[in-house]
Amino acid sequence: MGARINAFLKLGRQQGGSDIHFAVGLPPLIRLYGELTPIKYRDLTDREIEELLQEILTPEQSELFQQGNDLDIAYQDAEVGRFRVNLFRKITGLGATFRAIAPRIPTFKELGLPDTVEKFLHDTQGLILVTGATGTGKSTTLACMIDWLNTNRRYNIITLEDPIEYVHKSNQSLVIQRAVGPHVSSFATGLRAALREDPDVILVGELRDTETISMAMTAAETGHLVLGTLHTSNAVKTLDRIIDAMPVEQKNLTRSFLAQHLNAVISQKLLRTADGRYRKAVLEIMINNNAIGNLIMTNKIFQIPSVVHTSRDAGMQLMDTALLEAVQKKEVDPDDAYVHATDKRLFQRYVTNPDLLPQVNLAVS
């Protein structure tokens, strides 16, 4: 007999939810097309949630959680598929979020990603960053990239994840997937080990500290293709975050590295589609070239958007440009695009909900 929590997970997946949330004093909640919707069920107590979760934890995971640690794990069951799970404690008691992982890895075309993204994978060394807020589809984009390499290249691919989301079966390439916790103690430790394992490609689930960023840069500099993620919203903030993470005496060296070895930054947002039934990734793309490299070296990163804006022919695009194009093609909800846009004036004419627009005071003094 399966775990009792499967009934809620199954319902969430059947309805097309991206996440299922469990919180004390509320029924289970499904995130449908970006918004939380309660399941028709009674409010859950702290004890009920604990009993539901204990059924799916290993003794080691249970002990870690009892010690007061948050827990990031993968849960897989034949009945409901695979989920990325985060367990935590808050003021009202236990909480858990289950992110549904698609049963198969989508293709670039299915995700609607520009052809440029595939071209990045023709490079054999350097750093490619996929950035965006939590829940914007970074893991799916990276899984799609690893799958393309696995299908089209004879590489040794090592992934470091927390936890492992999409499971890759070795195809043309050898794919070795390692999780922080069960397999390696940290991303930095995993990276150090990976460099001794004859890799061609290394995926780092998150560049979350100075040591991991330094190790990733070393790997990219020494002839490997490194894919990584950051929780930043655009290329400028991504570059600033990496440089700010470094000690003062290493900042110039870091700028030099980025100017020479950063291949591209892909920044993602996930928007409701025009019919409101799905979500679509919209991308800002910065590709490193001589002009951008010079701006990085001379500490004029703030000027990069103007280069991206004038380099459409090279495959680059700003987020606002990509959003506007998606609205004009009726691919995304125009109200959602307006909310996510930087220069909102470009989107005002497409907005359908007048409450979103700035109120004009027509009173005559």
ABEGO torsion letter per residue (X at the ends): XBBAAAAAAAAAAAAGBABBBBBBGBBBBBBBGGBBBBBBBBBBBAAAAAAAAAAABBAAAAAAAAAGBBBBBBBBBAAAEBBBBBBBBBAAEBBBBBBBBBABBBBAAAAGBBAAAAAAAABABEBBBBBEBBGAGAAAAAAAAAAAAAAABBBBBBBBBOBBBBBBBBBABBBBBBBBGAABABAAAAAAAAAAAGBABBBBABBABAAAAAAAAAAAAAGBBBBBBBBBABAAAAAAAAAAABBAAAAAAAAAAAAAABABBBBBBBBBBAAGABBBBBBBBBBBBAAAAAAAAAGAAAAAAAAAAAAAAAGBBBAAAAAAAAAAAGABBAAAAAAABABAAAAAAABABAAABBBBBABBX
